[in-house]
Amino acid sequence: MGWLILALMGAVTFLYGLSVHATLLCLLVKPLPVLALLGWLHDAPPSDYRRWISLGLIFSLVGDVLLALPQDLFVFGLGAFLVAHLAYLKAYLSDCRRLALLPLIIALSVGAVLLGILISNGLGPLLIPVIVYGLAISAMLWRALARLGTDVPQRSALLAAAGAVAFVFSDSVIGINRFVMPFHAAPYVIILSYWLGQWGIAASAFSQSVRRPL
């Protein structure tokens, strides 16, 4: 519980800093919620699943720092989150490997629509990195949804799927705000959905049990 309180305190402080344009404060506290989730995750039962989720949170933490710095390190932040999604993908594959056609179609459709919107508005030199990232997050979403309705613990499957959806939503808003149509509430929508997504993914490890891949 202490870790979650720390995460909440960090989140509230960051939102305050965002509202008053306190750049330094935001820079200092932005990594705190994910760092606290990483600490909290160590209370979950040890498993390959937990280890891969931990790795995903570590690279997410790196991405948080890179994107918060004053320099334009968007590509490097994108790369860190790309590795995070691959780690989450590996976690989901550790206990479920069924093809799951419907989740695959849903994930590909979401990815295709978003990439289509972004590409139509021009990505310039970011075209290839964004496409690669889009494929990775679509694959992560597919495997998170694929765990639903299997003998994976239902709570773990639901939390991971909800977390993946929230993460995809957050990244979609980032793309729209950066490349299509900036809007004032975007920073709040992005960070809140991102934190909820990370919490759902981390929380899924507490209800996950060791079992053979399906």
N, C-alpha and C positions, 0 to 999 in steps of 0.2 A: 504493500500500500504506500510505503514511503516513497518509492520510486515514482509511482503514478502521481503523487502529490507534487513531487519535484517537477515532473513533466508538465503538470497543469500550471504550476507557478511560472515556469519558463515560457509557456504558451501565452499566458496572460500578460506577462512582462513584455514579450515580443509584440503582441497586439497593441499594447499601450505605446510602445516605442514607434510602431508603425503609424499610429494615429497622430502622434505629435512630431513625426518626422525626425526622430532621434536615431540617426544612422548608426552611430557608434554603439548605442544600447542594443539595437537590433542585431548588429554584427556579433556582439558578445553573447547574446542569449538565444539566437536562432538555433544553434545546434543542441541546446539543452533538452528539449522534449525527446528527440531521438536518442540522445545519449542516455537519458533516464530510462527509455524503453529498453535499451540495450542492457542496462543494469537489471531491470525488472525481469527480462527474459531469462537471466541466469537462474531464476527461481523455478523455471519450467523443468519438467522431467528431461534428463539428458537423452538425446536422440540425434540421428543424422538430420532429421527435420529441423530441430532447434539449432543445430550448428549452421545449416545453410541460411536459416532466417537471420541468425546473428551476423553472418557474413554480409547479408543483404543490408542490414541496418548499419554496419560499419561503413560500407561504401556509400550508403545514403547520407551518412554523417559527413563523409568527405565531400559529397556533392553539395550538401547544405553550405559548407564552409566556402567552397569554390564559387557558388552562385551569390553568396552574401558579400564577397570582397568587392571593393570599388572597381577593380579592373574588370574588363569584359572577358570573363573566363567561361562563357556559356558552353562552348564545345567541350571543355574539360569537365565541367559539371555534368554535361550530358553523358560523357564517357563514364563517369563515376556511377551515375544512376543506371546506365546500361548494364554495368557489372552487377549492380544491386538486383536488377530484374532477372538477370541470368541466375543469380544465387537463389532468388525466390522460385524461379522456374525449376531449378534442381531440387529444392525442398519439396515442391508439389509432386515431382516425379518420383520422389523417394517412397511414397506410399500409394501412388495411383498412376498407372500407365495405360489405362484404357483409352481408345481413340477418341471417344466422345465427339461425334460429328456435329451435333447441335451447338455445343460450346465452341467448337472450332469455327463454325459458320458465323456465329455471333461475334467472336473475337476478330475474325478476318474482316467482317463487314464494318465493325466499329473502326478498325485500323484503316481500312480502305477509304471510308468516308472522311475521316479526319485528315489523312494524308492528302486526299484529293483537294480538300479545302485549302490546306496549307500550300500545296504545290501550285494551285491555281493563283495564289496571291504572291508567288515568287519567293523562293528560299535562297537564291543565289548560291554562294559557296557552301551553305549549310544543307543543301539538298541531300547529298549522300548520307551525312551523319544523321539527319532527321529521319530518313527512310530506314536506316539500320536500327535506329532507336525505336521507331514505330513498329518494326517487325518484332523486336525483342519484347516490348511491352504487350503487344498483341498475343505473343506466345505465352507470356506470363499470365495474362487474363484467361486464355484458353485453358491452361492447366489448372488454374484456380477453380474455374467453373466446372472442369472435368471431375473434380473430387466430389461434387454434389451428387447425392443419390447413390453413392457407393457404400462399402462397409467402413470407409474412413469415418471416424467419430463425427456425428452430425454437427456438433457445435464447432469443431475445428474447421470443417468444410464451409460452414456458413460464414464464420468470421473471416477466413481467408478469402472467400469469394467477395464478401462485402468490402474487405480491405483492398482487394485488387480493383474492384469497380471504382472505389473512391480515388485510388491512385491514378487510374486512367482518366477519370474526370478531372483531377487536378492538373495532370499533364496536358489535357485537351484545352483547358482554360489558359494555361501558359502559352500554348501554341497560338490560340486565337488572339490573346492579348498582345503577344509579341509580333505576330506576322499578319494578322487580319484586321482586328478592330480593338484597339486599347480601350479599356473602360475603368472607371475610378475604383470600383469595388473588387477588381481582379486580384490584387494582392491578398485581400482577406479571404476570398473564395478559394484561391490557390492554396494558401497555407493551412486553412482549416480542413479542407478536404484531404490534403496531403497528410496531416497529422492523424486524422481519423483513419485513413488508409493504413498508415504504418502501425497504428494501435491495433487495428483488426488483424493485420498479418502477424504481428507479434503475439497477440492474444490467442491466435489459433494454435500456437505451440503448447499452450497449457492444457488443451483438451485433446491433443494428439497422442496416440499410443503407438508403440512400435508394432508394425505389422508388415507382412510381405507385400511387395508391389502387386497391383492388380493388372 
